[in-house]
Amino acid sequence: MNPDQQQKTPQLKAEFFLLLTALLWGGTFSMIKSVLDDVSPMVFVSMRFALASVILFSIFRSSFTNLKRHNFTEGAVLGFLLFAGFITQTIGLKDTTATKSAFITGTFVVLTPIFQVIIEKRMPTLVNIIGIIVVFTGIAFLSSAGESPLSVFTELGSNFTFGDFLTFLCAVFYALYIVYLDMISARHDYRFLTFFQILVTFVLAVFSAFVLDFSGIETAELTLNNGVIGAVLYTAIFATIITTLLQTRFQRAVTPTKAGIIFSFEPIFAAIFAYFFLSEVPGMLGVIGGALIVGGIIFTEVAGRKESSD
């Protein structure tokens, strides 16, 4: 094996495992959507992150040393943003399709520069602005009824549900999460930060479940069957713990641009899962909208990195 092949082997391995990460994330939308008649969103999020917290604590507890106050306070902020993202996404899935949820969630990639302007005072580039326009055009297609491209103008937003709105809020919270993580991650051991934000998500979900149930806003429901158990196990172990470990281990071996392109396959995988397991078939406008969203994400990643290197 020549040196070039030796260099490509670990990179190909990293790309494979990052693609596997996107695949595992993509499977969560159909998995969660399929059990929301048997378990309320707050209860499901509580169960998912309770299991993930216990497993992560058992894996990483020996590394929890020399902790300071900022480890807890900044970890709590991350945990709140993570909780807000997951709960709006999960509640939103009750009133939208798994396919639309995945594509709308993916828009957090182009929303992130907006919050960098507000929080980190980083001005958006022309690439960011173009990417945002393309992605929001995709959302317009995705949320319009009809089969003709002209329907986007005559029925703009007619298929935009409250669930879609909550899912868009999820993308906003994820974008805020990314910006805040970028600001604080250098001051933390990733193992404790990962565990603590997931623990905070669990605590907030349990508290919210009790408050909403007591107030009558959302009844805490749970029918413990094989579907619910399978969804909790899948989302906690495969889509939370394993994906976190894979991303942490292998993303450093590829460029940020390549990682962004690989992760943009998540909504595509989600649409494939939704087709086979939920019989969701998007119309022509949905396909165009999804393609525009993914295209906008990839354009932002590729052109943005090229622009910053010039």
MOJO-V755522 format. One record per pair of residues at least 6 apart in sequence whose C-alpha atoms are under 8 Angstrom apart, sorted by the first residue. I is the first residue (numbers start at 1). J is the second residue. If there is no record, write none. Layout:
BEGIN
<<I J> <I J>>
END
This chain:
BEGIN
<<10 253> <11 253> <11 254> <14 250> <14 251> <14 253> <14 254> <15 250> <15 254> <15 259> <15 262> <17 246> <17 250> <18 246> <18 247> <18 250> <18 251> <18 259> <18 262> <18 263> <19 262> <19 263> <19 265> <21 239> <21 243> <21 246> <21 247> <21 263> <22 262> <22 263> <22 264> <22 265> <22 266> <22 269> <23 265> <23 266> <23 269> <23 270> <24 238> <24 239> <24 243> <25 239> <25 243> <25 266> <25 270> <26 102> <26 266> <26 267> <26 268> <26 269> <26 270> <26 271> <26 273> <27 269> <27 270> <27 273> <28 234> <28 235> <28 239> <28 270> <29 93> <29 98> <29 99> <29 101> <29 102> <29 270> <29 274> <30 98> <30 270> <30 273> <30 274> <30 277> <30 278> <31 231> <32 90> <32 93> <32 231> <33 93> <33 94> <33 97> <33 98> <34 227> <34 278> <35 227> <35 228> <35 231> <36 94> <38 221> <38 222> <38 223> <38 224> <38 228> <39 220> <39 221> <39 222> <39 223> <39 228> <40 218> <40 219> <40 220> <40 221> <40 222> <41 87> <41 90> <41 91> <42 87> <42 205> <42 206> <42 208> <42 209> <42 220> <43 205> <43 206> <43 209> <43 220> <43 221> <43 222> <44 232> <45 86> <45 87> <45 90> <45 202> <45 205> <46 201> <46 202> <46 203> <46 205> <46 206> <47 202> <47 232> <48 202> <48 232> <48 233> <48 235> <48 236> <49 198> <49 199> <49 201> <49 202> <49 236> <50 199> <50 202> <51 236> <51 237> <52 198> <52 236> <52 237> <52 240> <52 241> <53 195> <53 196> <53 198> <53 199> <53 202> <56 195> <56 241> <57 195> <60 191> <60 192> <60 195> <63 191> <63 192> <64 191> <64 192> <71 188> <71 193> <72 196> <74 184> <75 193> <75 196> <75 197> <76 196> <76 197> <76 200> <77 197> <78 177> <78 180> <78 181> <78 197> <79 196> <79 197> <79 198> <79 199> <79 200> <79 201> <80 197> <80 200> <80 201> <80 204> <81 173> <81 174> <81 176> <81 177> <82 173> <82 174> <82 177> <82 197> <82 198> <82 201> <83 200> <83 201> <83 202> <83 204> <83 205> <84 170> <84 173> <85 169> <85 170> <85 171> <85 172> <85 173> <85 174> <86 170> <87 170> <87 205> <88 166> <88 167> <88 169> <88 170> <89 101> <89 105> <89 166> <89 167> <89 169> <89 170> <91 163> <91 166> <92 101> <92 162> <92 163> <92 164> <92 165> <92 166> <92 167> <93 101> <93 163> <93 167> <94 163> <95 161> <95 162> <95 163> <95 164> <96 161> <96 162> <96 163> <96 164> <97 280> <98 270> <98 271> <98 274> <99 267> <99 270> <99 271> <99 274> <99 280> <99 282> <100 142> <100 164> <101 164> <101 167> <102 266> <102 267> <102 270> <102 271> <103 267> <103 268> <103 290> <103 293> <103 294> <104 139> <104 164> <104 167> <104 168> <104 171> <105 167> <105 168> <105 170> <105 171> <106 171> <106 264> <106 266> <106 267> <106 293> <106 294> <107 135> <107 168> <107 171> <107 293> <107 297> <108 171> <108 172> <108 174> <108 175> <109 175> <109 297> <110 128> <110 131> <110 132> <110 135> <110 296> <110 297> <110 300> <111 132> <111 171> <111 172> <111 175> <112 175> <112 176> <112 178> <112 179> <113 122> <113 123> <113 124> <113 128> <114 124> <115 175> <115 176> <115 179> <116 122> <116 123> <116 124> <116 179> <117 123> <117 124> <127 299> <127 300> <127 303> <127 304> <128 300> <128 304> <130 296> <130 300> <131 296> <131 297> <131 299> <131 300> <132 296> <134 292> <134 293> <134 295> <134 296> <135 292> <135 293> <135 294> <135 295> <135 296> <135 297> <136 293> <137 289> <137 292> <137 293> <138 288> <138 289> <138 290> <138 291> <138 292> <138 293> <139 289> <139 290> <139 293> <140 152> <140 156> <140 157> <140 289> <141 149> <141 152> <141 156> <141 285> <141 286> <141 288> <141 289> <142 159> <142 285> <142 286> <142 287> <142 288> <142 289> <142 290> <143 156> <143 157> <143 158> <143 159> <143 160> <143 286> <144 151> <144 152> <144 155> <144 156> <144 157> <144 158> <144 159> <144 160> <144 285> <145 151> <145 152> <145 155> <145 156> <145 157> <145 158> <145 159> <145 285> <146 152> <146 155> <146 283> <146 285> <147 283> <147 284> <147 285> <148 284> <148 285> <149 285> <152 285> <209 218> <209 220> <210 220> <212 218> <212 219> <212 220> <213 219> <213 220> <251 259> <257 301> <257 302> <257 305> <260 298> <260 301> <261 297> <261 298> <261 301> <261 302> <264 294> <264 297> <264 298> <265 294> <271 280> <274 280> <275 281>>
END
